[in-house]
């Protein structure tokens, strides 16, 4: 904190000295690329650039700032407006603020600061601070049928997208003959029937459809040498000839005889058997000219095996070629089926919009620029790109026309601003390509662009202890033996990117340690040891820092690499008496009660499912249904199973799956744990959402298949947060435990793909992943390039994990696994834990270590750590600090004279579209909306306690104190007791289904409309005799009407003569838009949809027709 900002009005992430002129010009802008390490202020720099552009007199509507998530876009928007407002309010710190934000001026008057804020407010509805997906959706909507996106398409939810893929796979497999199906299963390493092939293929090809579109047919083609059956048969006969084998001793003879048997198998089926033959030690010795047990092979044996090695190579190449072609042919069938299903159901995924603009993937391209500007209702002259290391090739090809047009103007009036960090590129699994950031010049406007470079490496997040550990792990990463197990290139690439980090928070107390996990014993397996030790470390951090910050955010987190670790660690924390919440690891299958309900759905869909029947019969649900449980070690007989299946099918058909399971939940609630109650509520809500969707009729068996795969929030309060590393991106925690580092650094993919010379070019080679034991040399390069990318992403993931810590960091690693030669095994060394152990020279337990020790042992500690016994302040000041070190290189700019005349901007009075309210009113409205979202019907109010409501409010408004949150809860409960609102929430009536915060995205003539409806009550009607019922799934539900309810916390003047009319005047257009969107989503006539505004504080319900009830 410095003397010119006594009240901490500005949160600075300062910049280097910058020699600016007194006033900025729109003709002296430079293209800027910032490589920003973790915690160095990427959002600060982007928001500062946005404000500087507006301050220069640039029309805000010509500035497009993009990022990847709505939360990140909201953070940028908030930062822009908050910083602009603070420039008005905090006069003392204004001069330093504009300097640190790199404004092209050295001073700013009160009037100038006010004008800057007013201009932003005036143009708020037209500001382009958006996600990339929303930009592409807007452009693609204007393309009409050319885009391939169905007119008035509804955006699918994640579970629905998975179901689309399942349906497409199902159709594709139905088209396949038995031989093709078996080949597909072998290709994917499985054997089975169609019952297993659909989920197997879904896991394998779900991410490969895009790869297929981004590659040519030739990329999938590999040589398939013909098989010399006569030669192979002769080799087999020789190796099985006892007379030939007799002179060579028992050891060699036995190995040769095994090879003969394997050759006989591949003569019967020419396939994967060649892997074992080519990888056999005798064959490798013969091919390399080496020795076998320190002796040279007898010449007759070597001669036969050299010939066999040649045929093994050709056999493996044939097998690889066939496997690759099998996957390609499957993708060729699945892709059109998925597109056809989406067209039929009028559905769209976000990727469809980007694909529509990507010529390489069959899109039409963005078209003429003037038409493009019209589609997005703006001319973009300044492009600000956030988290650019996560951009995919498809996204850049879609965005390139805008960037290229900006780059073509060389007079300094247009600009590109790109910020990212290749060290944090962890989204390669969804297409992110960090090389786009590195090669931006060559892939933008044919290289006719120059960037000013900046490097940010000083952290404004982490303590000296945390930075010391980060440096210790990554400074020598290029030579780290653990990474070199997989990829020398990955270590070198990261090493070239990493510069020694510094921290500006030199006085911030902190702790950084590495702990070695104890070995498992008879009482605990390694998973239980990992969970227990993580919980113990988190508990120590809670003792140092408490559970939450003053603004309600959690202070402590545990990061893991695999979601399956989340649940056990959450339970271990709760066993320690520490509240904990898991993110991303929740499943409806982790509670017995919900598993049994899903089994009931499965049995209703397939009466032959004996496992499901037995589970039901032995559960409390079986007692409720009057099913006699089978005896010990016996199964329910076929007749009893059939009767139970018929009973379930009848009930689901008559009443619907969700109401039946909800009734079972109520009946069994006294017997359930709190976790099971929450899971059953989540199951019911999930099924309701699926049943209420008329576009995809499903029976109970189909619903069971979908809900088994859903990710749900973990039940429980806040407290310590347990999440995977990907979910932690962009977050920070005062205390952090990083564990689950012992698994493979790189998981084996299903496909190897080559790296194109430029990220925007087609993928040059694609191959089925092939075992290293028998891998043909022709595919070594494509496999290594795939491994290089995966290894680099894993190293980046470790960097992201460690840099989430602000004060304290505890890293837990298992002991190394030692093989019989006394060396660390390749699997143990080639792990994230291996990287830590190698960089810090951590060894396994020594002779002096206690083998019975059950706690994790500290094996490394940062020298700059604060003593653990030292008191740590409860709040960290993030006020004014000095500027970071930034290296800036100015390159000569190539100029290209292009005359461009921007179209005249439409001048509209937008003030009436935006009413600036104070922050308290906005936060209060958000909090009360969160409370309404928690209830389905009025009866839920009795079961919902204040702690649940408080937890919901803290998640959406984390900056508010307990007293303020309690006031919101009191106001919410008081509103629910008001007669008009109480009547509105009463129910349900037969056929009614409630959707809370119902999101929608509809593509129509007006473009892409998106939003969220507070409360949507659907009127449904059960129809029998449908195809669903014929398949044993019961009747389908059709939506026949709907009621939209929009809660408003507007403060109404008590003296208003006609408050209903005022509310309607303010919100009529919004409600009419909602009605139109829901009509398109459910295929209803608008007349079947009613809408109402609820003035929460006044207890007033106003129908769109104008009738009000108070």
N, C-alpha and C positions, 0 to 999 in steps of 0.2 A: 504494500500500500504506500503510495507516495503522498506528499503534502498537498498536491493540487487536486486530490480527490478524496477528501476526508471521509465521505460517507460511502465509499465503495460503489458509486453509481455505475462504473464501467467494469465489466469483466474483460480484462485485457489478455490477449495472447500476443505480445508485442512483436514488432517486426524490426528489421535493421534500419540504420539511418537511410533516409531517402531524400534526395535533393529535388524537391518539387517546386514548381512555379506557383505564383500567387493564385492563379486561376487556371482551371483545366480547359483543355481544348478537345473537341471531338475529332481532331485530325492528328493527334500525337499518340494514339493508343498503340500498344504493342501486343502481339500474341504472347501469352504467358503459359508456361508449363511448370507446375510446382510438384516436386517429389517430396512428400511430407511424411516423415516417420510418425509412429503412433504417439498421440498426445501432444502434437506440436501445433495444432490449431488450423486444421483444414477448413472447418466450417467458418471460423473467424475470418480467414482470408477470402473465402468465397463471398460471404456477406459483405465484407468491406469492398470488394470489387463491384458488387451490385450497387451499393450506395454511391461509390465514386462515379460510376457511369451515370446514374440519375443526377448526381450533383453537377456533372459536366453539361447538363442540359439535354441528355439523351432521353427520348421517349421511353418510359418504363415498359411499354407494351412491345417494344422491339428487342427486349432482353429476355432470353430464354435460359433459365437455370434448371438443370435437370439432375436428378439423383435416382436411386433405385427403389426406395420405399416411401410410402405416404408419411411415415413417421419422420424420416430424414428430410423430406420436402417441407413438412410442417416445422421442423427445427430450423431450417434455413429461413423460411418465411418469418418465423418468430424472431430470429436473430436480426433480420433486416429491419423489422419494425421496431423492435426493442432498442436496437442501437440508434436508429433514427430518432426515437422518442427521447433517449438519454442525451443525445446531442442538444436537444431543446432544453432539457431540464437541468443538466449538470454543466453549468457554464464553466466551472473551475477546471474541469478535466477535458474540455472540448478540444483545445489546441493539440494536446497530446493524443487524444483519441483519433483525430483526423490524420495525424502523422502516422500513428501506428497502423491505421487502416489503409495506408498508402493512398490517401486522397491526393488529387493533383492540385491541391491548394495548401497553403500554410496556415490560414486562419479562416474563421467562419463567424459571422455576426449572428445575433439572435434572430434577425429577420431571415437570414439565409438558412439557418437551421430549421426554422419554422416552415419555410417554403419547401424544403426538402421533404419533410414529413407530410405536409399537405399534398404534395404531388403524389407521393406513394399512396395516400389514403384515397385521393380522387380516382386513381387508376387501379385500386385494389381488385375489382372484379376481373380486370383484364391482365393482371400480372401473370407472367409465365414462370412460376416456380412450381415445377411439376415432376412427376415421375416419368421416366422414359416410356413406360407402358402407356400412360395416359396421352402422351404426345403422339405415339404411333397410332393409338386408337382413334384420335381425332382426325389424323391424316387419312387413315384407312377408311374411316366412315365416309369421307368425301369421295372415295373412289367408286362407291356403289358396288354393283355386282362384280366389277373387275377385281375387287380385292379378294374374292372368294369367301368373304365372311357373310353369312346369311343376313338378309335384311331384318332389322329389329331383333337381332340375335341377343340372347341373354348370356351374361358371363357366368361360366360354370364355377362351382365351388371345387375345392381340392378333391373331396371324395367323389364328386360327380365326374371330374376329369379322369380319375382312376377307373371309374365305372365305364366311361366311354372307351378307354383303352381295352378294358376286359372284353367289352362287347365286340370290338374290332378284332381282337385276337381270337375270340370264339368263332366268329364268322370265317376268319382266315384259316383256322384249323379245320373247320367243317369242310372247307374246300380241298383240304389236303388228303391224299391217300395215306394208307397205313405206313408205307415205306417212308414217305416224306416226314410223317409225324415222328417215327422212330429215329430218323436221321436228325431231326430237330432236337429231340431229347438227348441224343448222344452228343450233339454239338454243344449243348448247354450243360453237359456233365450229369444228366439225370436219366433215369429209366422210369417208365410208368405209362399210364394211360392218359386219356384226355382229362380225367379228373385232376391230375397233377400238372399237366402241361400248361394249362392256362396261367396259373400263378407263376410257374417257372419262367415262361416266356415273358410275362408281365414284368417281372423283376429284371430280366435280361435286356429286353428291347425297349423298355419305357423311355430310355434316354438316347436310343440309337436312331430314332426316326429323323431327328434333326441332322445327325451325322450323315445319314443316307442322302438327305437332300443337299448337303453341303459338299458332297463328293461326286465324282463321275462314276459311270458304270465300270470304266477301266480300272478305277482304283481298287475295286473289289476282286479283280481277276488275278489269279496266280497260276503258274504253270502246273499242269497235271500230267507228269510223264506216264506213258503207258506201262503197264505191269508186264514184266517178262516172266510169265508163269512157269515156263519150262526151266529157266535158270533158277528161279526161287525153289521150285520143286526139287531140283537136283541138289541144291544146298541143304534143303531139309533132309533129304534122304541120306546125304553124307553125314550130317550131324547126328542122325539116329542110327548109324551103322556101327554096331559094336566092334566090328573088325577095325574100322577106322579109328575108333576112340581108344582101343586097348593100349597103344604104346604111350599115351600121354599122361598117365597117372589118374588117380581117382578124382582129385579136385577139378582138374581141367575137364575130364570126361563128363562129370556130373553137370558142370556149367554148360558145356556144349550140348548135352542132351536136353537141358531145359530150353536152350535156344531153339532146338529142333522142334520141340513141342509148341513153342510160341509161333514159329514159322508156319506150322501146320494150321494154327488158328487163323492167321492172317490170310492163308490161302482160302479158307472158308469164308472169311469176312474181312475184306481189305479196308482196315480202318485204324482205330486207336492202338491196336496191338503193336504197330510199328514203333510207337513211342518207347515201349519197354525194350524192344529189340535194339533200337538205336542207342538207348541209354545204358545198355548192359555193359558192365565193366570190361569184359573180354573184347567186345566189339570196339569200345573206345580205345583200348590199348592197341589193338591191331591197326586201327585207323591212324593213330598218332605215332606209331612206332615205338611205344613205350614198353615198360616191363610189367610183368604180372607176378606179384610176390617176389620182386627183385630178380626175376629171371625173364629172359626174352622168350616169346612164344615160339614153339616149334614151327618151322617154316610151313609145313602142310596146314597147320591150324591157322597161322597168320594169313595164308593165301585165301582160304575159305572165308575167313572173317572179314577180310578187306572187301571181297566181293559182296558179302552180306551187308557191310556198312553202306556200300553204294546203293543197294536195293532198299535199305532202311531209310536212307536219305530221300530216295524217290518216293517211297511209300508214305513217309511223313509229309512230303510236299503235296502228294495227291490228297492225303487226308485233310491237310490244312486248306487246300483249295476247295475241297468239297464242303467242309464246315463253313468256310467264309461264304461260299455261294448259297448255302442253306440259309444262313442268317439274312443275307441280302434278299433272297427270294421271299422269305417270310416278311421282311419289311416292305417289300414291293406290294404284298397282298394286304398287310395291315394298314398301311397309310391311306389308301383309297377308302377302305371300310370305315376308318375313323372319321375321315372327312365326310363321307356319306351320312353317317349317323348324326354328326353335328348339323349338317344341312337339314336333315329330316326333323330333328328336334329344335332347330333354330337356336343353336348354342354356339358359343365362341370361347376360346381361351386367349389369354393375353398374347401368347406367342403367335397367334393367328394374325394379329395386327402388324407385328414387326415383320412377319413372313410376307405379308402382302406388299411390303415395301422393299423386299430383298430379292433382286433379280436372280441371284444365284440359287435361291430356293424356290424358284418358280413364281415369285411375286412380279407385279407389273412395274415396280419402281415408283418413285415419288412423282414422276411426271414433270411437266414444265414448272419452273419455279414460281411464276406468277400464280399458277393454279394451286401450287402447294401453299403459298401464303394465304390464299383465299380459304383453303380448307381449314387451316388452323387459326383463321381470323387475325392474322398478324404478319408483319414482315420482320423476320428475325435478322437483326444486324449484329447482335452480340450474343455469343453462345458460351455459357458457363457450365462446365461438366464436372460433377462431383464424383468421388470414388471411382475414378476412371479406370483403375486397374481391373474392375469387375465387369467392364463392358464386353459383350460378346461380339463375335464377328458379324452376326446377323444384325445386331443393334447398330453397329458402326456403319455397315453398308446401308442401313435404312436412314441413318443420320448424316451420312457423308454428303448428300446433295446440299444440305444446309451449310455444313462446315466448308465445303468446297466453294460455294458461292461467296461466303464471307472471306475466305482466303484469297479469292480472285480480285478483291478490291485492295489496291496497294497504297491508298492515300491515308491510311491510319484512321479512317472513320469507322471501321468495323473491327471486331476483335474476337479471338478465341481465348478462353481461359480454361485450363485443364488442371485438375488437381487429383493426385492419387499417390499410391504407394505400392509398388510391386511386392514389397515384403509382406503386404497384407492381402495378397491375392489368394483367397481361399474358396472361390466359387467356380473353379474350373469344371466341377461336376455338373454345373448348370450352364456352361458355355463361356464363362468369363475367360478372357485371354489377355494377360498382362502385357503381352508384346505389343498390343495396340497402343498403350501408353508410350512404350519405348520407341516404336517405329512411326509415330504420328506424322512426322514430316513426309515420309515416303508414301503414306497411304491417304494423304489429304491433298487434293488438287494436284496430283502428279508431282509432288515434292516441291511445288512452288510456294513454299511458306517457311518462315523462320520463326523460332520461338526464343524468347528470353527465358533462361532457365533459373529456377530457384530450388534450393535444397533446404528443407527444414529438418533439423536433427536435435534441437533442444526441446526437451519435454517440459510441459507445464502441468503434467499430471502426476508424475511418479517421484517417490522419495529417492535420495541417493542410494539407499540400500537396494531398492528394486532395480535401478538403472545399473548398479554394479553387477548384479546377477545377469541382467540382460546382456551386458557387454561381455561378461565372462563366458556366456554360452555361445555367443554368435561372432565374436571377433575372430576366432580361428576356425570358423565353420567350413571354409573351403577345404581344409585338410582333415576334417573330422572323419574318423574311420567308420563311424556308424552310418553316415550318409553315403560314403563311398561304397558301402556294401551294395547299395542300389544304384547310385548314380554319381559319378564324379562331376558331371555337368551341373547337377542341381546344387551341389556344394559350392562350386565355383561361381555360379550365377548369383546365389544369395550372398556369397562373400564379396563379390564385386559391388553389390547393392548396399551392403551394410557398412555404415560409418559409425565410429565410436559415438555412442549417445552421451548427451549431457543433460543435466536437469537444472532448471532455474530455481527449483525449490530446495536450495542447498541446506536450509535449516529445518526442513520437514522431517520429523522423526519417523523412523520406519525400521522394518525388519525383513530380511530376505534369507531364507534358509532352504537347504535341501535335506530331505529325510529319506532314509532307506527303510522300506517296508519290511516287517518281519516275515519269516518264512511260514507258510501255512503248516498246520499239524492236523491231528485226527479230529480235533474239535471244530476247526474252521478251515474252509477251503480258501483259495487265494482271493475269490470274489468277496467273501465275507471279511477277510482281512483288509482288503482295499477299502470297503465301505466303512468299517469300524475306524480305521486310522484316519480316513478323511474327516469323519465326524469328530474325532478327538481333536484334530488340528483346527477345524472350524470352531469348535467350542472354545479353544484357547484364544482365537481371534475375537470371538464374541465377548470374552472376558475383557479384552483390551479396548474394544470399540463399541460394544453394544450391538443391538440388532438393526437399528435404522438411523439414518441421518436426521437432522432437524427438519428436513423437508419431507420425510417419510420414505425416502428411497432406502433400499436395503444396503447395509454396510458390508456384508460378508457374502461371498459366493464361492461355490465349488465348481470347477470346470472339469469336464470329462470329454473324452473323444467319442465315446459310444453312448447312445441313448439308453441302452440296457443297464448302464450303471446308475442312472438317475434315481430310479425307484428305491433300490437298496440303500443308497446313501441318504436319501430323505428319511427312510425308516430308521436308519442308524442314528441320525441326528435327533429324531423324535425320541428315540430310546435314551438319548443323553439329556432329554428335557429341553431341547432346543427347537423352537418352531422352524419349520422348513417347508419350502415349496419347490416342486420340480417343474421345469419348463421344457416342453417338447418331448418328454419321455412318457407322458401319460397315455395309458391304453385302457380300453374297456375290458381287456382280458386280464388285468392285474387284480381283480376282485372276484371272489368266488361267486357272489350273487349275480353279477352281470354275466359271467361266463355261463351260468346255468340258464339264464334267460335267453342268451344267444343260442344255446343248445336247443331250447324249445323252438326257436324260430327255424333252426336247421331241421329238426325232426318234422315240423309241419311242412317243410318244403320237400323232404325226402324221407318217407316212412322206413326206408331200409337202413337209416343211420343208427345202428345199434349202440354205438358209443354215446351219442347224444341221449338216447333213451335211457341208458344206464345211469348217466350223470343226473338226469332229472329224477329218476326213481329213487336215487339214494340221497336226494337233497330235500330240504324243507318244502320246496315247490312241489315235489312229488306227494308229500303228505297233504298239501293244500288241494291238490288235484285228485286225491283219493287213489293214488297208485301204490299198490303193495310192492315194497322193495324186494328185489331178488335176494336169495340167500347169499352167504359168503362165497366168494369165488364163482358165482353164477351170474348169468346174464338174463335180462328180461326176455321172455320167450316171444316168438314172432307174433302170436295173436295179441298179447298184451301190448307189444310195441305198436302194432297196427291200430289198436283201439286208442292208445294215447296219441298217436299222430293224428288220427281222425278228430279227436276231441280238440286238440290244439288248432288244427286247420279250421274247424267249424267256428271256434271262438274268434280267431283272428279275422275270418271272413265276415262274421256278423258285426263285430265291434271295432275292428281295426287293431293292428299290432301294438301301436303305442298305448292306446287306452287300456288294453288287456294287461300289458306289462306294468303300466302305472298302477292298476288296481292290485296286481300281485305285490308290488312294492309297498303299497299302503297296508296290505294284510300282513306282510312279513316284517314290517319295519321294526317292531319291538325285538326281533331276533337278530337284526343286522348290526354290524359295526358302522361307525360314522363314515368310514371310507366307502363301505358298500352302499350306504344310502346315497352318497354323492354320486357314485358311479352309476347307480340305477337311474337317478334323475338325469344324468348326462346321456344315458342310453335312450331314455324316453324322449328327451329333447332332440336327439339326433334322428331318431326314427320319425318323429313328427315332421321334422324338416324334409325328410325324404318322402314321406307319404303325402305331404301337402303339395309336392311338386307334380303337376299333372303331365309333364313332358316325358317322364320316365316311369311307367307303371312297373311295380316290382312286387313280387310275392315275398313271403316271410323268409324263404330260403335265400333269395337274392339279397334281401335286406341284411340278413345275417352275414353274408359274405362281405358286404360293404362295411358294416359297422365294426367288424373284426379288425379292419385296417385303419380305423380312424385314430388320429392323434387328438387327445383331449387334455384339458388343463388338469394338473394334479390337484386332488382335493387337499384342503388344508389352508392355513393362513399364510401370511408372508413369512418374515423371518429370513433365515439363510436361504439363498437361492441356489439351486443346483441345476446346471444347464450344460449343454454341449458347447464346444468352442465356437462353432459357427453362430450360435445364438448370442454369444457374448460380444460380437463385433459391434463397435461403436459405444460400448458401455465401459464403466469403470467402477471399481469397488475399493473401499478403504482397506479391506483385508481379503485375501484371495488364496484359495487352495487349488493347486493344479495337480490332478492325479490321473490314473488310468492311462499311463504312458508306456506300458509294457508290451502292448500288442504290436503287430506288424506296422512298420512305417507306411508301407504302401500295400493296399489290398489289391488282389488280382482282379483285373477287369475282365469283361467278357470279350472285349474287342481291343485290338491295337490299332492305332491310327497315326499316320505320319504327320509331321509338323510342316505346314506349308511355309515357303520362304517368306511370304507376307501373310499376315493373319487374315486378310480379306480374300485370299485366293482359295480355290477349292482344295479340299483335303486330298493329298496326292496318293496315299496308299491306305488301305484298310484291310485288316486281317483278323480272323478269329484268333483269340489269345491261345498260344500254344505252349505246352509244357517245355521248360528249358531243357529237360532231359532228352527230348527228341526233336527240338526245334530246328528246322532247316535254316541254313545260313542265309538264304534269300530273304528271310523276314527278320533277321537279327536287328537291322536298323530301325524298322518300324516299331518293334517291341521296345527297343532301348529308348526311342524318342517318347513313347508313351510312358515308360517308367521315369524318364527325366522329368516330365511334366508333373506326374503324380508325386514324386519325391520332393520337388520344389514346393508344391502346394502343401505338403505335410510339414515341411520346415517352416513355411509361412504360417501355418496353423499354430505351431509351437510358439512362434514370435507373437502372434496375436494373443495367445493365451497369457503369456508372461507379462505383456504390456497392458493388460487390463488392471493391474494392481496399482493403487495410488500410494499406499503406505507400506503394508505388510504383504509378503509373498511367501507362501510355503509350497514347495514343489516336492512331490513324493514319487520316488522311483523304486521299483523292485530290485532285488539283488540280481546280479548277472547269472545266467544259467551256464554252467561249465560242462563241456563235453568230456568224453573219456580221454581225450588227449591233453586235458588240462587247460584248454583254450575256451574262451567264451563262444558259445554257439552263434552261428550266423543269424538265426532268428532273434536271439536275445540282443546281440549287438546292433542289428539293423532295425532299431525301434526308436521312438522318441526318447524313451528312457536311456537308450544307448547313447544318443546325442548328448544328453545331460551328463551321463557318467564319463564319457570320453572328454568332453570339454572341461570338466572340473576335476578330472583324474580321480573319480570315486571308484573304489574297489568294493568287492563283496565282503561278507563278514570274515573277520580274521580269527585266529586261534583264541584270542583274548575275549572275543565277543560271547555273550551268554546266549546259547542256542534256545533257551526257554523264554527269552525276552519276547513279550507280546506286543510291546509298543513300538512305534516307529522310532528310529534312531537318527539323531541329527548328524549328518556327515559333512556338511559345508555350511558356512555362515558368512555373509557379507561383512567385510571389515567395518563398513559404515553403518552397521545395524545399531539401532537404539537398544540398550539393555531392556530385556523383556520386563523387568520389574519396574522400569521407569514409567511414571504416569504419562499417559498420552492424552493430549487435549481432546475434548469431545467435538470440536469444530475446527475445520481448516479454513483459514481465510484464503480466498481466491481473488484478491484485489489486484492492484497495480503491481506489476513486476517489470523487470528490465527486459530488453528486447532479446530475441533469440539470435543465434548465429545463422546467417543465411549467406550462402555463396551464390552470387549472381554473375552470370556471364552474358554479356551483350554480344549477339552475333550480327554481322552485317545483314541487312534485310534486302532481299531481292524484290524489286518493285515491278509491278506489271500494271500498265495504264489501262484501266477498264472504266468506262463511263457507265454509271448505273444511276438511274433516277428513281428513288423510292416513291411508291404511290402515296397520295395524300391520305393521312390518317383521318379516320372518322372522328369527329369531335362530338362527344355526347356528354350530357350532364349525368355523371354517375353518382352524384352525391346521395340521391334518394335510394340507391341500391346498398348503401353502407351506412350504418348508424354506429359510430364509435362508442362503445360502452366501456365503463371502467372494468378493470381486471377482476374485481371482486364479483361483479354481476355475471361476467362470463364464466368464472370458475364455479360460482354457485349453480348456474344453470347446468354445467357439465356434471356436477356432483349429484344433483337431483335427478337428472336423466339416468345416471348410473344406478340410482336406487330403483327407479321404475323398471329398469332393465332386469332387475333381480326377481321381479314377481311376474307370475303368469296370470293368476287370478287372485281375488281378494283374500281367499283363504290362506294363501302363501304368507301373508303378513304375520299371521300368528306363529308360523314356524321360523320366520326370519328374525334373527336377533340383531342387536345393534352392532355386535362385533363383525358380523358378515357384511353389513352395510358399510361400516367404517373401512373394512378391507377393500371394498369396491371403490370407495371414494378415494382412498390413498393411491390406488392404481391409476386413476385418471387425473387426479389433482394432487400430485405428490408434495407440493410446496406448502400446503396449508396445515396449521397446527390442529391439535386434538379438539380444542374448544370450538374452532370454526367448523370442523367436521361434525361435531355433535349438534351444532345449531342446524346444519343442513339435514341431518337425520330427523331431528325434531320437526322441522318444517315439512319434510316428506311425509312423516306419519300423520301429522295434522291434516295435510292435504288429502290423504287417502281416507280420512274420516268424514270429509265434506260430502254431503249427500250426492251431488252430481258425479263426483269422481268415484265414490264408492259404488254407485250403480253402474258406472262404466266398467269397473273391474270385476263386477259380480259375474259368476258363470262357473263352468261353461255350459252353454246350451248344446243339445245334440248336434254333432257335426262341426262344431267350432274348433278351430286350431289357431293358436297364437304364435306369431313370429315376432320376436323382439329385436330391435335394431336390424330390421330386414334390409340388407344391402341390395342394390340393384345397379346394373349397368345395361343400358339399352341403346343399341345402335339404330338410328332412324334417319329420316330426311334432315332432321335438325342437327345431326352429329351424334356424338356419344353423350348420353345423359347418365349421370351416376349420382348416387346419393344413398341415404340411409333413412328408413322410416322407423320412428320410435316404436310404434306398436301397430301390428297388422293382424286383424282378426279375419281369418278365412272361413267362409261358409262352404262346407264340403258335402257332397252327396255320394253315397255308396252305390256303385253300379255293379250288378252281377251279370254272369253270363259272358264275361269278357275273356280274352285270351289268357289273362293272368289267372283267372279262376280255373280255366281249363287245364292249366299247368299245375294246379294244386296250390296256387298262391292266394286264393280268396278273391273277394271283389276288389276292384280298384276304386280309389277316391277321386272324384272330379271336383275341382273348385268351381262353385257356381256364383259366388259373390264374395265381397270383401269390404271391410271397414278400416279406414286409415285413421290413426289417432296420432296427433302431433302435440307433444307437451311443450308448453311455452312458460318460461319464468319471467316474462316481461313484467316490469313494474307498471301497473295501470294507475293513472291518476284517479284517486277516489271520487273526484268531482265530475268524472266523465258522465255525460247523459246517456250515451249509447256505447258502452264498452265492447259489445259484440261486434258492432259495425267497425270499430277501430281495429279490432283483431283481424276481421276479415279483410279490411283494406290493406293491412300489413302483409298478410300471409296467403291471400287467395291464389296468387300465381304459383306459389310453392305447392299448395295442396292440389291445384289442378295438374301441375306437372307430375306429382306423385300418382294421381289417379291414372293419367295416361300411361305412365311407366308400368304400373301394376296391371293395367288392362293388357298391355302388350306382353308382359311376362307370363300371364296366365290365360291368355286368349279370351278375355272377357269383354263384354260391351261396357263402356264407361258408365252406363246407367246402372250397372250391377254393383258399382263401387261407391260407397259413401265415404265422406271424410269429415273429420272434426278437429277443431283446435281446443286444447285444454289449457286454460289459464290457471296454472297450478295454485298460485297464492290466492286468487280470487275464488277458486272453486267453480269456475265457469266453463261449461262445455258448449262450444259454438259449432253447429253443423255448417258445412260449406254453403248450404242453402240459405243460411243466415239465421236459422232458429237457434236460440240460446237457452240453456238451462242452467239455473244457478242454485 
